Amino acid sequence: MVNLKFLKQNVLTILIILALAVLVGVGAARFTQRQSGFTTSPKSSPENLKIVSEESVVIDVVKKASPSVASIAIERRLLNPFGPFEAPAQTQSGIGTGFVIAANGLILTNKHVVNIPGKYFVVLKDGKAENKFEVRQIHRDPFNDLAILKIDPTAASGQVLKPLDLGDSSKLQVGQKVIAIGNALGRLDNTVTTGVISGLGRGITPFDPSTGTSENLQDVIQTDAAINPGNSGGPLLNSSAQVIGINVAQAGAENIGFATPINVAKQLISDFEKTGKILRPFLGVRYNHISKDVALLNNVPEGEFIQEVVDGSAASDAGMRAGDIIIEVDGVKLTEGKSLQDIIRGKKVGEQLRLKIFRDNKTLDITATLEEAPTE
């Protein structure tokens, strides 16, 4: 007679053994699959390749561009307050950035970087080698906060100056990746930040605390790449290591920086290489804009209120006076969106301006011939 109790116990044991065997087999198969497909998983591979690709682009751009990015320093003479009869001490501090635009020793930077009186130096690094050049000449652009520095390229010990490739800022798109290289915080060493183009065609009026002046800059590039003190004058590069902008300012808000489009500088560089100087048209007035609201309150037209006329300038020769209000130039009304500077920026030395002036409650028509801006 079959013992049913014994049979049930054996069947249950067999089933448990079979279940464990199945589980072990499945686990081993999955482990083997993971081992064999670990490096080629279709879920992780594209993401990993994308990250590596993006990193390599930035690394390649930095390696290519860094030897041509210059730290700009100024040497000052400081008196020792504890030894007033001792000789002044020489100190060197980094104040900005520039980059090589010609192998014969031309460096492009911002005008406000080299506005302080003093002895300037350019520091270039190629790997671990460092070369220091004295700035022989400074040519400033009075309109676009740009300056061209001249150094002696033969002063380098084994380093050949390599100009950076200049791109085309007219083809930029919002969202395009950009890389900024510069002498952040004035430490005489290149730092790198990345971001995208956040906006195009912006207008800003950055304030320069060193001189107490501000510049009205139009059509600038906005980026979220960090532009820190000391980055001014450095290159904003695309993924092909081409300069598409010159870093110029940071905003009070976080992740907002600005750069002058490189196309603004390309004409400047071309003219300088031909003439050896910066040619800019010059009217010779210092002015403030009278807005529409202020004009209505004072019963005067909107326009540029002349505060000062430079002696011997085009404005002086045309008979313009302090207190005049320029309301039109070549038939174009002057507004907050269209300033006198905007119009003059598009002119050349020797061109005439047809000005409509408001003076003593009367409107006068004056013609002025633009002259060459004085060398700063």
Order of alpha helices (4+ residues) and beta strands (2+ residues): alpha-alpha-beta-beta-beta-beta-beta-beta-beta-beta-beta-beta-beta-beta-beta-beta-beta-beta-alpha-beta-beta-alpha-beta-alpha-beta-beta-alpha-beta-beta-beta
